Amino acid sequence: MGSRTRIAALAIAVLSVAAAASAQGRNLKEENRRRDQQLNDPARYLAMIAAYRDGDTAGSVDLLADAEWDEPRLKMQLRHLDFTPAQPEEVWRVAPVMHVDVALKLSPTLKDDDEVAAVHLWMAGELIRLGIRERGDAISDLAERLYVALSRLMIDRMAPYGAERVLRDARKRLPDRVPVLYESGRLAELLATDYAMIGMVRLYTTSREVEVLLNRIRERRTGYLNDAAGWLRRAATLAPDQDLLQVHLGRVLALRRDDDGAAAILARAAASEDDAIAYLAGVFTGGLRERQKQFDEAAAAYRGAIARFPLGHAAYVGLSEVLQRTGKGDESRAVLLSMLTESLGETREPLWWYFFEPPGTAERRLEELRKEVRR
């Protein structure tokens, strides 16, 4: 074969490879285009909602948990729903709960820094917004329960800042709803007390650095207490008959040194028909009076709490401490002995569940919502 023939054959081979590569590229682009069309198809997303409604998590939650369903793709589906809102009511009821379950699949602990799960929580909030726009109270009532359930679950799983973001969204979507205001105040109270040091742990080497740390903690605590007082006051105005809400408000006011206001509210709550609530009001009143060095009033409050709910511990310990401080050592020891005798084997301290619910309660609340939207 001559050199010209070999060159021509080589050129033909090169052109054939190039043509094949070009065709392969076109096919790949076409395949990607068809795949994107399928993923962005509104009917496919609505089919997932229907699958979730029917209890099919493989055809809904599992698919949405794939990385392909990222923020841009979810926003595309949201725009479709926004501009074509004539959907059945069940879409607005089912889809937010579905996306909460996707977030839980991606991050079972609902960690505050899990951005992928946060996108689905954002999507749930946006669906609630559209649903309220289209269906009003029918969606607002469900959304209220979903926000509360999600907040409680996050608190249960030690994700308080996630709960704070959820409740911020809830207050915007559902202004002046008592359960949302109550949950907001309750969480702010928790962040001002039990979680006051969260995110603050580090080594400090100078007194100046320690002073800066303490100032930051004090400022943050004051801010949370102010928020808690505002939200709880508003909730109490709208629902003055909710005794546990009154207890939280009374304690927050006491922490803010509004002693007269706190004492009046706690006194009313101490008359509650619920023995555990009356006990909590008595314990917090005892602590307030003890701080004021009004030891007789403190002892009376602790005794009243014990009388209403004798199976706790905190009121006995508080009473024993007051008696010890007033020189009544024998009586102080007798109180502790009576605590051990009275509650032996069946202690049920209401303070245990003041912020954190008994195990499994938060999960059951969310499961009830799943059942509700799947009816």
Residue pairs with C-beta under 8 A, 6 or more apart in sequence:
1 9
38 44
39 68
39 69
39 73
40 73
40 76
40 77
42 77
42 80
42 81
42 84
45 77
45 80
46 87
46 91
47 59
48 59
48 60
48 63
48 64
48 98
49 60
49 90
49 91
49 94
49 95
49 98
51 59
51 60
52 59
52 60
52 61
52 94
52 95
52 97
52 98
52 101
52 374
53 90
53 94
53 373
53 374
54 374
55 374
57 101
60 98
61 98
61 101
61 102
61 105
62 105
63 69
64 98
64 99
64 102
64 120
65 102
65 105
65 106
67 116
70 119
71 119
74 119
74 120
74 123
78 123
78 126
78 127
78 130
81 87
81 91
81 127
81 130
82 130
85 130
85 133
85 134
87 134
89 135
89 138
89 139
90 373
91 131
92 127
92 128
92 130
92 131
92 134
92 135
92 139
93 131
93 138
93 139
93 142
93 373
94 373
94 374
95 124
95 127
96 124
96 125
96 127
96 128
96 131
96 142
96 143
96 146
97 124
97 146
97 369
97 370
97 373
99 120
99 121
99 123
99 124
99 127
100 120
100 121
100 124
100 146
100 150
100 366
101 370
102 117
102 120
103 110
103 117
103 118
103 120
103 121
103 124
104 110
104 117
106 114
106 116
106 117
106 120
107 114
107 116
107 117
108 157
109 157
109 158
109 159
110 117
110 153
110 154
110 157
110 159
110 162
111 117
111 159
111 162
112 159
112 160
112 161
112 162
118 162
118 165
121 150
121 162
121 165
121 166
124 146
125 166
125 169
125 173
128 139
128 143
128 146
128 173
129 173
131 139
131 143
132 139
132 140
132 143
132 173
140 173
140 174
140 177
142 369
142 372
142 373
143 170
143 173
143 174
144 170
144 174
144 177
144 179
144 180
145 179
145 369
146 369
147 166
147 167
147 169
147 170
147 173
147 174
147 180
147 183
148 170
148 179
148 180
148 183
148 365
149 362
149 365
149 366
149 369
150 163
150 166
150 366
151 163
151 166
151 167
151 170
151 183
151 187
152 163
152 183
152 357
152 361
152 362
152 365
153 362
153 363
153 365
153 366
154 160
154 162
154 163
154 166
155 163
155 187
155 190
155 355
155 356
155 362
156 356
156 357
156 361
156 362
156 363
157 362
160 187
160 190
160 191
160 195
160 198
163 187
164 187
164 191
167 180
167 183
167 184
167 187
170 177
170 180
170 183
170 184
171 180
171 181
171 184
174 180
176 234
176 238
178 235
178 238
178 239
178 242
178 245
181 231
181 232
181 234
181 235
181 238
182 231
182 232
182 235
182 242
182 245
182 248
184 227
184 228
184 231
185 227
185 228
185 229
185 230
185 231
185 232
185 235
185 248
185 249
185 252
186 228
186 232
186 248
186 355
188 224
188 225
188 227
188 228
188 231
189 224
189 225
189 228
189 232
189 248
189 251
189 252
189 255
189 355
190 355
191 198
191 220
191 224
192 220
192 221
192 224
192 225
192 228
192 252
192 255
193 221
193 255
194 355
196 217
196 220
196 221
197 217
200 213
200 216
200 217
204 210
204 213
225 252
225 255
225 256
226 256
228 248
228 252
229 249
229 252
229 253
229 256
232 245
232 248
232 249
232 252
233 249
235 242
235 245
236 242
236 245
236 246
236 249
239 245
243 269
243 272
243 274
243 277
243 281
244 269
244 274
244 277
244 280
246 265
246 266
246 268
246 269
246 281
247 266
247 269
247 277
247 280
247 281
247 284
249 265
250 262
250 263
250 265
250 266
250 269
250 281
250 284
250 285
251 262
251 266
251 284
253 259
253 261
253 262
253 265
254 262
254 263
254 266
254 284
254 287
254 288
259 288
259 292
262 284
262 288
263 285
263 288
266 281
266 284
266 285
266 288
267 281
267 285
269 277
269 278
269 280
269 281
270 278
270 281
270 282
270 285
270 301
270 304
270 305
270 308
271 278
272 278
272 281
275 308
275 309
276 309
276 350
277 350
278 304
278 305
278 308
278 309
279 305
279 308
279 309
279 312
279 315
279 350
280 305
280 350
280 351
280 354
281 305
282 301
282 302
282 304
282 305
282 306
282 308
282 315
283 301
283 302
283 305
283 312
283 314
283 315
283 318
283 351
285 298
285 301
286 298
286 299
286 301
286 302
286 305
286 315
286 318
286 319
286 322
287 298
287 318
288 298
289 295
289 297
289 298
289 301
290 298
290 318
290 321
290 322
295 322
295 325
295 326
298 318
298 322
299 319
299 322
299 323
299 326
302 315
302 316
302 318
302 319
302 322
303 315
303 319
305 312
305 315
306 312
306 315
306 316
306 319
309 315
309 350
310 342
310 343
311 342
311 343
311 346
311 347
311 348
311 349
312 343
312 347
312 348
312 349
312 350
312 351
313 339
313 343
313 347
313 349
314 349
314 351
316 335
316 336
316 338
316 339
317 336
317 339
319 335
320 332
320 333
320 335
320 336
320 339
321 332
323 329
323 331
323 332
323 335
324 332
